[in-house]
Amino acid sequence: MIHHVSIPARDPERVARVLAELVGGYAGPFIGPFPGAFVVYEEDRVGSGIEVYPERTVVMPGQSDAEEGHPVQAEPPTALAFHALLSVKVDRAAIERIGEREGWRTKHFWRGPQGVKIFELYEMWVENRVLFELVTEDMLAAYVKIANGPAQRELLARFRRP
């Protein structure tokens, strides 16, 4: 469903190369209206990607029906109401090694209601600001099991507080 997303970065090229390393994909300059941007493609059959824009880039809507959205420069946010969960091609040790190498907070956690472990992941805070949740191949089945309407309704019924 989601084919690409965009994130801000202080160093778009570095961020794109690290994300490509994690997903086993391509990183390169973004051919588009965003100077200094890079793109990551997972090399899957549907074009899954992440566009990495310079942190001061903001996308604004067009002023008329004929004008596309376009980039402008603005003060970068200190925090974002954004995160994404990515399946990665690397193993747990590689996630930890890459996070340490980059100096980005990278920690293993379980998700679920307090005290209940439903699925596990790594939080990798890209540039210590943008959250990517990472799941390795061995973690994916537990997430997929609950990432659908029937499973969510069952979880709500089990854990709904009166």
GROMACS elastic network, one bead per residue, 0.5 to 0.9 nm:
[ bonds ]
;  ai    aj funct       b0    kb
    2     5     6  0.75208   500
    2    48     6  0.73839   500
    2    49     6  0.89121   500
    3    46     6  0.68930   500
    3    47     6  0.60069   500
    3    49     6  0.61854   500
    3    50     6  0.85066   500
    4    41     6  0.86743   500
    4    47     6  0.76402   500
    4    48     6  0.55035   500
    4    50     6  0.52652   500
    4    51     6  0.71269   500
    5    48     6  0.87491   500
    5    49     6  0.67176   500
    5    50     6  0.50558   500
    5    51     6  0.61597   500
    5    52     6  0.86429   500
    5    84     6  0.89242   500
    6    39     6  0.88151   500
    6    49     6  0.85790   500
    6    50     6  0.55135   500
    6    52     6  0.56771   500
    6    53     6  0.69865   500
    7    50     6  0.73871   500
    7    51     6  0.64202   500
    7    52     6  0.51448   500
    7    53     6  0.61468   500
    7    54     6  0.86063   500
    7    55     6  0.81046   500
    7    82     6  0.85872   500
    7   130     6  0.77238   500
    8    11     6  0.88286   500
    8    12     6  0.75373   500
    8    51     6  0.85860   500
    8    52     6  0.57987   500
    8    54     6  0.56441   500
    8    56     6  0.74896   500
    8    57     6  0.72423   500
    8    58     6  0.86859   500
    8    76     6  0.81853   500
    8   130     6  0.80872   500
    9    12     6  0.51415   500
    9    13     6  0.87542   500
    9    14     6  0.89314   500
    9    15     6  0.69951   500
    9    52     6  0.64055   500
    9    53     6  0.60881   500
    9    54     6  0.53270   500
    9    56     6  0.84722   500
    9   126     6  0.82419   500
    9   127     6  0.72894   500
    9   129     6  0.87816   500
    9   130     6  0.83558   500
   10    14     6  0.89995   500
   10    15     6  0.85112   500
   10    53     6  0.84873   500
   10    54     6  0.59818   500
   10    55     6  0.53039   500
   10    56     6  0.84293   500
   10   127     6  0.75821   500
   11    14     6  0.55559   500
   11    15     6  0.62617   500
   11    16     6  0.86582   500
   11    52     6  0.87922   500
   11    53     6  0.86855   500
   11    54     6  0.69011   500
   11    55     6  0.80864   500
   11   127     6  0.85134   500
   12    15     6  0.51595   500
   12    16     6  0.59795   500
   12    17     6  0.85510   500
   12    36     6  0.73273   500
   12    37     6  0.61159   500
   12    38     6  0.59034   500
   12    39     6  0.85789   500
   12    51     6  0.88442   500
   12    52     6  0.53690   500
   12    53     6  0.60097   500
   12    54     6  0.58944   500
   12    55     6  0.81443   500
   13    16     6  0.51576   500
   13    17     6  0.61776   500
   13    18     6  0.87025   500
   13    27     6  0.79897   500
   13    28     6  0.75157   500
   13    29     6  0.76671   500
   13    36     6  0.82588   500
   13    37     6  0.74864   500
   13    38     6  0.58054   500
   13    39     6  0.83968   500
   13    52     6  0.78080   500
   14    17     6  0.51968   500
   14    18     6  0.62692   500
   14    19     6  0.86711   500
   15    18     6  0.52369   500
   15    19     6  0.61665   500
   15    20     6  0.85544   500
   15    38     6  0.86156   500
   15    52     6  0.73635   500
   15   126     6  0.72462   500
   15   127     6  0.78327   500
   16    19     6  0.51829   500
   16    20     6  0.60659   500
   16    21     6  0.85530   500
   16    26     6  0.86289   500
   16    27     6  0.56258   500
   16    28     6  0.74785   500
   16    38     6  0.62174   500
   16    39     6  0.62123   500
   16    40     6  0.57315   500
   16    50     6  0.79541   500
   16    51     6  0.79890   500
   16    52     6  0.64631   500
   17    20     6  0.51001   500
   17    21     6  0.61755   500
   17    22     6  0.87665   500
   17    26     6  0.79301   500
   17    27     6  0.54558   500
   17    28     6  0.78604   500
   17    38     6  0.88979   500
   17    39     6  0.89042   500
   17    40     6  0.76112   500
   18    22     6  0.63734   500
   18    23     6  0.88808   500
   18    27     6  0.86365   500
   18    98     6  0.78283   500
   18   102     6  0.85185   500
   19    22     6  0.50750   500
   19    23     6  0.63229   500
   19    24     6  0.83152   500
   19    25     6  0.81647   500
   19    27     6  0.80682   500
   19    40     6  0.69986   500
   19    50     6  0.85328   500
   20    23     6  0.52400   500
   20    24     6  0.55379   500
   20    26     6  0.55906   500
   20    27     6  0.57030   500
   20    39     6  0.89944   500
   20    40     6  0.57804   500
   20    41     6  0.71897   500
   20    42     6  0.71279   500
   21    24     6  0.52014   500
   21    25     6  0.66271   500
   21    26     6  0.82482   500
   21    27     6  0.86336   500
   21    88     6  0.88748   500
   21    89     6  0.84256   500
   21    90     6  0.81368   500
   21    98     6  0.89258   500
   22    25     6  0.78639   500
   22    87     6  0.87168   500
   22    88     6  0.54597   500
   22    89     6  0.61383   500
   22    90     6  0.59078   500
   22    94     6  0.83564   500
   22    95     6  0.74119   500
   22    98     6  0.84515   500
   22   134     6  0.88610   500
   23    26     6  0.87775   500
   23    40     6  0.89779   500
   23    41     6  0.85320   500
   23    42     6  0.60370   500
   23    86     6  0.79046   500
   23    87     6  0.70456   500
   23    89     6  0.51048   500
   23    90     6  0.71838   500
   24    41     6  0.88719   500
   24    42     6  0.65171   500
   24    43     6  0.80592   500
   24    88     6  0.73855   500
   24    89     6  0.57725   500
   24    90     6  0.77058   500
   25    40     6  0.67831   500
   25    41     6  0.55274   500
   25    43     6  0.56253   500
   25    44     6  0.86475   500
   26    39     6  0.79440   500
   26    40     6  0.54507   500
   26    41     6  0.51277   500
   26    42     6  0.64673   500
   26    43     6  0.69815   500
   27    30     6  0.89030   500
   27    38     6  0.69725   500
   27    39     6  0.56141   500
   27    41     6  0.66480   500
   28    37     6  0.88573   500
   28    38     6  0.55181   500
   28    39     6  0.56205   500
   28    40     6  0.68321   500
   28    41     6  0.89461   500
   29    36     6  0.74984   500
   29    37     6  0.61901   500
   29    39     6  0.60756   500
   29    40     6  0.89461   500
   30    33     6  0.85489   500
   30    34     6  0.75309   500
   30    35     6  0.81936   500
   30    36     6  0.77824   500
   30    37     6  0.53460   500
   30    39     6  0.51566   500
   30    40     6  0.87218   500
   30    51     6  0.73125   500
   30    52     6  0.82926   500
   30    53     6  0.88772   500
   31    34     6  0.79675   500
   31    35     6  0.87611   500
   31    37     6  0.82099   500
   31    38     6  0.82076   500
   31    39     6  0.85569   500
   32    35     6  0.76940   500
   32    37     6  0.83384   500
   33    37     6  0.88230   500
   33    70     6  0.74175   500
   33    71     6  0.72231   500
   34    37     6  0.56454   500
   34    38     6  0.88809   500
   34    53     6  0.69479   500
   34    54     6  0.82744   500
   34    57     6  0.77088   500
   34    70     6  0.84407   500
   34    71     6  0.64867   500
   35    38     6  0.89647   500
   35    53     6  0.81178   500
   35    54     6  0.79925   500
   36    52     6  0.88776   500
   36    53     6  0.68761   500
   36    54     6  0.62296   500
   37    51     6  0.70862   500
   37    52     6  0.55549   500
   37    54     6  0.60259   500
   38    50     6  0.85201   500
   38    51     6  0.59833   500
   38    52     6  0.51409   500
   38    53     6  0.66229   500
   38    54     6  0.87458   500
   39    49     6  0.69705   500
   39    50     6  0.57293   500
   39    52     6  0.58163   500
   39    53     6  0.85475   500
   40    43     6  0.89737   500
   40    48     6  0.83644   500
   40    49     6  0.52675   500
   40    50     6  0.50968   500
   40    51     6  0.63766   500
   40    52     6  0.78748   500
   41    44     6  0.78474   500
   41    47     6  0.65660   500
   41    48     6  0.58150   500
   41    50     6  0.67120   500
   41    51     6  0.87811   500
   42    45     6  0.89481   500
   42    47     6  0.70631   500
   42    48     6  0.56428   500
   42    49     6  0.60783   500
   42    50     6  0.87313   500
   43    46     6  0.81656   500
   43    47     6  0.65941   500
   43    48     6  0.72637   500
   43    49     6  0.85095   500
   44    47     6  0.59240   500
   44    48     6  0.65354   500
   45    48     6  0.80622   500
   52    55     6  0.86355   500
   53    56     6  0.80275   500
   53    57     6  0.62737   500
   53    58     6  0.86901   500
   54    57     6  0.56106   500
   55    58     6  0.81568   500
   55    73     6  0.88680   500
   55    74     6  0.86817   500
   55    75     6  0.82212   500
   55    76     6  0.55978   500
   55    77     6  0.81442   500
   56    72     6  0.80507   500
   56    73     6  0.52455   500
   56    74     6  0.51521   500
   56    75     6  0.56633   500
   56    77     6  0.83988   500
   57    71     6  0.60824   500
   57    72     6  0.58045   500
   57    74     6  0.64154   500
   57    75     6  0.84506   500
   57    76     6  0.77388   500
   58    70     6  0.82141   500
   58    71     6  0.55041   500
   58    72     6  0.53550   500
   58    73     6  0.60414   500
   58    74     6  0.64476   500
   58    75     6  0.88834   500
   58    76     6  0.84855   500
   59    69     6  0.64078   500
   59    70     6  0.54698   500
   59    72     6  0.63662   500
   59    73     6  0.87684   500
   60    63     6  0.89812   500
   60    68     6  0.87835   500
   60    69     6  0.53275   500
   60    70     6  0.54172   500
   60    71     6  0.61298   500
   60    72     6  0.69359   500
   61    64     6  0.88001   500
   61    67     6  0.79899   500
   61    68     6  0.66150   500
   61    70     6  0.65145   500
   61    71     6  0.89117   500
   62    65     6  0.72273   500
   62    66     6  0.76272   500
   62    70     6  0.67955   500
   63    66     6  0.82015   500
   63    67     6  0.61965   500
   63    68     6  0.82297   500
   63    69     6  0.85115   500
   64    67     6  0.52733   500
   64    68     6  0.82447   500
   65    68     6  0.79623   500
   67    70     6  0.84511   500
   73    76     6  0.87519   500
   74    77     6  0.89468   500
   76    79     6  0.88425   500
   77    80     6  0.68212   500
   78   129     6  0.75547   500
   79    82     6  0.88100   500
   79   129     6  0.63714   500
   79   130     6  0.75520   500
   80    83     6  0.80754   500
   80   129     6  0.76740   500
   80   130     6  0.68155   500
   80   131     6  0.86011   500
   82   130     6  0.73456   500
   82   131     6  0.72018   500
   82   132     6  0.89396   500
   83   130     6  0.68418   500
   83   132     6  0.56003   500
   83   133     6  0.73476   500
   84   131     6  0.69625   500
   84   132     6  0.51576   500
   84   133     6  0.60522   500
   84   134     6  0.84657   500
   85   121     6  0.86980   500
   85   131     6  0.87612   500
   85   132     6  0.58079   500
   85   134     6  0.57099   500
   85   135     6  0.73284   500
   86   132     6  0.69748   500
   86   133     6  0.61422   500
   86   134     6  0.50045   500
   86   135     6  0.62573   500
   86   136     6  0.86880   500
   87   133     6  0.85990   500
   87   134     6  0.59306   500
   87   136     6  0.59445   500
   87   137     6  0.70465   500
   87   139     6  0.88957   500
   87   140     6  0.72283   500
   88    91     6  0.78444   500
   88    95     6  0.89065   500
   88   134     6  0.64596   500
   88   135     6  0.61147   500
   88   136     6  0.54176   500
   88   137     6  0.71381   500
   89   135     6  0.89992   500
   89   136     6  0.66971   500
   89   137     6  0.71451   500
   90    93     6  0.81437   500
   90    94     6  0.59396   500
   90    95     6  0.68124   500
   90   136     6  0.66905   500
   90   137     6  0.83015   500
   91    94     6  0.53694   500
   91    95     6  0.64580   500
   91    96     6  0.89354   500
   91   135     6  0.89644   500
   91   136     6  0.59333   500
   91   137     6  0.77833   500
   91   138     6  0.87002   500
   92    95     6  0.51660   500
   92    96     6  0.63888   500
   92    97     6  0.86213   500
   92   122     6  0.84450   500
   92   135     6  0.86501   500
   92   136     6  0.67816   500
   93    96     6  0.52045   500
   93    97     6  0.60513   500
   93    98     6  0.85597   500
   94    98     6  0.59009   500
   94    99     6  0.83637   500
   95    98     6  0.52492   500
   95    99     6  0.60866   500
   95   100     6  0.85506   500
   95   106     6  0.77993   500
   95   122     6  0.79643   500
   95   124     6  0.83943   500
   95   134     6  0.83001   500
   95   136     6  0.89443   500
   96    99     6  0.51838   500
   96   100     6  0.61248   500
   96   101     6  0.85378   500
   96   106     6  0.64806   500
   96   107     6  0.77280   500
   96   108     6  0.88792   500
   96   122     6  0.87249   500
   96   124     6  0.89976   500
   97   100     6  0.51859   500
   97   101     6  0.60449   500
   97   102     6  0.86374   500
   98   101     6  0.50181   500
   98   102     6  0.61455   500
   98   103     6  0.84644   500
   98   104     6  0.85047   500
   98   106     6  0.88107   500
   99   102     6  0.52769   500
   99   103     6  0.60047   500
   99   104     6  0.51158   500
   99   105     6  0.65341   500
   99   106     6  0.54469   500
   99   107     6  0.88182   500
   99   124     6  0.68776   500
   99   125     6  0.84855   500
   99   126     6  0.85777   500
  100   103     6  0.50242   500
  100   104     6  0.63711   500
  100   105     6  0.76235   500
  100   106     6  0.74210   500
  101   104     6  0.78889   500
  102   105     6  0.88833   500
  102   126     6  0.87226   500
  102   127     6  0.80869   500
  103   106     6  0.86823   500
  103   127     6  0.78322   500
  103   128     6  0.81043   500
  104   124     6  0.67223   500
  104   125     6  0.57252   500
  104   126     6  0.59756   500
  104   127     6  0.57953   500
  104   128     6  0.52955   500
  104   129     6  0.87747   500
  105   123     6  0.76448   500
  105   124     6  0.58663   500
  105   125     6  0.53597   500
  105   126     6  0.77576   500
  105   127     6  0.83541   500
  105   128     6  0.60289   500
  106   122     6  0.65701   500
  106   123     6  0.54354   500
  106   125     6  0.64015   500
  106   126     6  0.88587   500
  107   121     6  0.84519   500
  107   122     6  0.53916   500
  107   123     6  0.53156   500
  107   124     6  0.67399   500
  108   120     6  0.73673   500
  108   121     6  0.58558   500
  108   123     6  0.63643   500
  108   124     6  0.89075   500
  109   119     6  0.86505   500
  109   120     6  0.57376   500
  109   121     6  0.56055   500
  109   122     6  0.59809   500
  109   123     6  0.72411   500
  110   116     6  0.83876   500
  110   117     6  0.55909   500
  110   118     6  0.68642   500
  110   119     6  0.56307   500
  110   121     6  0.62655   500
  110   122     6  0.84694   500
  111   114     6  0.85340   500
  111   116     6  0.77490   500
  111   117     6  0.59171   500
  111   118     6  0.57507   500
  111   119     6  0.54202   500
  111   120     6  0.59627   500
  111   121     6  0.76508   500
  112   115     6  0.76003   500
  112   116     6  0.54676   500
  112   117     6  0.54331   500
  112   118     6  0.51110   500
  112   119     6  0.70839   500
  113   116     6  0.53893   500
  113   117     6  0.75626   500
  113   118     6  0.81708   500
  113   159     6  0.73699   500
  114   117     6  0.82233   500
  117   120     6  0.74984   500
  118   142     6  0.69583   500
  118   143     6  0.76904   500
  118   146     6  0.82016   500
  119   139     6  0.71211   500
  119   140     6  0.82174   500
  119   141     6  0.86078   500
  119   142     6  0.52820   500
  119   143     6  0.55315   500
  119   146     6  0.86390   500
  120   135     6  0.73603   500
  120   139     6  0.62761   500
  120   140     6  0.85404   500
  120   142     6  0.78329   500
  120   143     6  0.78217   500
  121   133     6  0.62059   500
  121   134     6  0.55399   500
  121   135     6  0.50381   500
  121   136     6  0.77490   500
  121   139     6  0.70165   500
  121   140     6  0.88263   500
  122   132     6  0.81379   500
  122   133     6  0.55096   500
  122   135     6  0.65509   500
  122   136     6  0.88099   500
  123   131     6  0.66342   500
  123   132     6  0.59767   500
  123   134     6  0.63880   500
  124   128     6  0.80011   500
  124   130     6  0.81312   500
  124   131     6  0.59414   500
  124   132     6  0.52892   500
  124   133     6  0.61750   500
  124   134     6  0.71166   500
  125   129     6  0.55751   500
  125   130     6  0.52424   500
  125   132     6  0.62124   500
  125   133     6  0.84706   500
  126   129     6  0.57772   500
  126   130     6  0.50012   500
  126   131     6  0.62319   500
  126   132     6  0.70920   500
  127   130     6  0.67679   500
  128   131     6  0.79363   500
  135   138     6  0.78321   500
  135   139     6  0.55368   500
  135   140     6  0.59658   500
  135   143     6  0.86245   500
  136   139     6  0.52521   500
  136   140     6  0.63369   500
  137   140     6  0.53685   500
  137   141     6  0.78701   500
  138   141     6  0.70312   500
  138   142     6  0.86888   500
  139   142     6  0.61588   500
  139   143     6  0.71121   500
  140   143     6  0.53063   500
  140   144     6  0.61753   500
  140   145     6  0.86086   500
  141   144     6  0.51072   500
  141   145     6  0.60446   500
  141   146     6  0.89647   500
  142   145     6  0.51964   500
  142   146     6  0.69270   500
  142   147     6  0.89351   500
  143   146     6  0.55818   500
  143   147     6  0.61325   500
  144   147     6  0.50361   500
  144   148     6  0.76011   500
  145   148     6  0.74105   500
  145   151     6  0.72388   500
  146   149     6  0.82212   500
  146   150     6  0.82767   500
  146   151     6  0.50320   500
  146   152     6  0.62885   500
  146   155     6  0.82746   500
  147   150     6  0.88104   500
  147   151     6  0.68705   500
  147   152     6  0.70085   500
  148   151     6  0.55968   500
  148   152     6  0.61576   500
  148   153     6  0.87517   500
  149   152     6  0.51353   500
  149   153     6  0.61759   500
  149   154     6  0.86611   500
  150   153     6  0.51847   500
  150   154     6  0.62651   500
  150   155     6  0.86977   500
  151   154     6  0.50745   500
  151   155     6  0.61717   500
  151   156     6  0.86176   500
  152   155     6  0.50264   500
  152   156     6  0.61003   500
  152   157     6  0.85736   500
  153   156     6  0.50921   500
  153   157     6  0.62084   500
  153   158     6  0.86585   500
  154   157     6  0.51263   500
  154   158     6  0.61765   500
  154   159     6  0.86306   500
  155   158     6  0.50604   500
  155   159     6  0.59823   500
  155   160     6  0.79547   500
  156   159     6  0.53498   500
  156   160     6  0.52776   500
  157   160     6  0.55738   500
  158   161     6  0.88452   500
